[in-house]
Amino acid sequence: MVHIIPLSVAQRRLDIGNGVQYPQGSPIGGAMQGLGDHLSAVAERYQQMKEQQEAFDAELARRRFDGEIAQAEDEATANAPADGSGLHEAMYGQVDPHNGRVMKTGLFDRLFAAALPNMPESQRAARPRERKA
């Protein structure tokens, strides 16, 4: 059975009639505005908590990375020849002094590349700048 909605019903609008007019606006409108303000405050607080958690996670990842670097430096120092030749190159690689391009990667580069995915996305952009410094 097919139901057809008459065109006159489909175009009908809400008839507000002679409703009560409030001088300060509708109490429902005020309540909805209050609800909207409350939800905005909740969303802002959630964003703050999320940023704090990501900063905390980034700090933990940074400390873990720093510990791995310290351990790698200790191992590289212990395994280096007595005169220390090649120690810096093994740990930090080699860079062409004329153009600044990396000629050989070192252990630091591999550890850094492994640690970067563990960093929260919002904090990840700052890490390569720290690496260059």
PLY file of the C-alpha trace (Angstrom):
ply
format ascii 1.0
element vertex 133
property float x
property float y
property float z
element edge 132
property int vertex1
property int vertex2
end_header
0.00 0.00 0.00
1.47 3.33 -1.05
0.93 6.43 1.05
0.98 9.77 -0.64
1.59 12.87 1.44
-0.55 15.72 0.21
1.43 18.70 -1.03
-0.38 21.05 1.34
0.83 19.05 4.39
4.40 18.85 3.18
4.63 22.64 2.86
3.01 23.43 6.17
5.03 25.38 8.73
4.87 25.57 12.47
2.06 27.82 13.58
3.23 29.65 16.69
-0.09 31.38 17.16
-0.49 33.76 20.05
2.12 32.27 22.33
3.41 33.96 25.45
6.15 36.49 24.71
8.93 36.70 27.32
10.66 40.05 27.76
14.12 38.52 28.20
13.64 35.81 25.60
12.43 32.28 26.02
13.44 30.36 29.17
14.14 27.40 26.90
16.49 29.53 24.81
18.32 30.58 27.96
18.57 26.99 29.12
19.90 25.91 25.73
22.48 28.72 25.81
23.52 27.61 29.30
23.82 24.02 28.09
25.90 25.15 25.12
28.22 27.14 27.41
28.55 24.14 29.72
29.36 21.81 26.83
31.95 24.29 25.53
33.59 24.37 28.96
33.62 20.56 29.10
35.20 20.40 25.63
37.83 22.97 26.58
38.69 21.09 29.77
38.95 17.84 27.80
41.32 19.51 25.35
43.47 20.80 28.22
43.63 17.36 29.80
44.50 15.79 26.45
47.33 18.30 25.89
48.65 17.68 29.42
48.61 13.91 28.84
50.41 14.27 25.51
53.03 16.56 27.07
53.52 14.01 29.85
53.84 11.14 27.36
56.30 13.20 25.31
58.41 13.88 28.39
58.48 10.17 29.22
59.51 9.35 25.64
62.21 12.04 25.76
63.63 10.69 29.02
63.56 7.15 27.66
65.38 8.34 24.53
67.96 10.24 26.58
68.58 7.08 28.62
69.05 5.02 25.46
71.51 7.60 24.10
73.48 7.62 27.37
73.63 3.83 27.35
74.69 3.78 23.69
77.40 6.35 24.38
78.70 4.26 27.28
78.78 1.13 25.12
80.46 2.98 22.23
83.08 4.37 24.61
83.74 0.93 26.09
84.08 -0.68 22.66
86.17 2.10 21.10
89.91 1.75 20.53
92.20 3.18 23.22
92.99 6.27 21.16
89.24 6.98 20.65
89.46 7.03 16.87
86.12 6.54 15.17
84.14 7.00 18.38
82.30 10.12 17.26
81.71 8.72 13.79
80.25 5.46 15.14
77.95 7.26 17.54
76.92 10.35 15.59
77.86 9.61 11.99
79.67 11.82 9.59
78.58 15.11 7.98
80.17 16.84 5.01
81.47 20.16 6.41
81.07 21.96 3.08
77.37 21.39 2.44
76.08 19.94 5.73
74.77 16.73 4.15
74.91 13.49 6.09
77.52 11.18 4.61
77.21 8.36 7.13
74.52 7.81 9.76
75.46 6.81 13.25
73.87 4.98 16.15
72.21 8.21 17.31
70.33 8.50 14.01
69.02 4.95 14.27
67.92 5.44 17.89
66.27 8.74 17.01
64.37 7.21 14.10
63.18 4.38 16.38
62.10 6.76 19.16
60.19 9.24 16.97
57.12 6.99 16.32
56.65 6.59 20.10
56.23 10.34 20.46
52.66 11.74 20.59
51.62 13.22 17.24
51.20 16.74 18.61
54.70 16.72 20.11
56.42 14.99 17.21
56.96 18.10 15.09
59.26 19.71 17.68
61.62 16.72 17.97
63.48 17.06 14.64
64.28 20.70 15.51
65.75 19.50 18.82
67.81 16.94 16.94
69.40 19.60 14.73
70.26 21.71 17.74
0 1
1 2
2 3
3 4
4 5
5 6
6 7
7 8
8 9
9 10
10 11
11 12
12 13
13 14
14 15
15 16
16 17
17 18
18 19
19 20
20 21
21 22
22 23
23 24
24 25
25 26
26 27
27 28
28 29
29 30
30 31
31 32
32 33
33 34
34 35
35 36
36 37
37 38
38 39
39 40
40 41
41 42
42 43
43 44
44 45
45 46
46 47
47 48
48 49
49 50
50 51
51 52
52 53
53 54
54 55
55 56
56 57
57 58
58 59
59 60
60 61
61 62
62 63
63 64
64 65
65 66
66 67
67 68
68 69
69 70
70 71
71 72
72 73
73 74
74 75
75 76
76 77
77 78
78 79
79 80
80 81
81 82
82 83
83 84
84 85
85 86
86 87
87 88
88 89
89 90
90 91
91 92
92 93
93 94
94 95
95 96
96 97
97 98
98 99
99 100
100 101
101 102
102 103
103 104
104 105
105 106
106 107
107 108
108 109
109 110
110 111
111 112
112 113
113 114
114 115
115 116
116 117
117 118
118 119
119 120
120 121
121 122
122 123
123 124
124 125
125 126
126 127
127 128
128 129
129 130
130 131
131 132
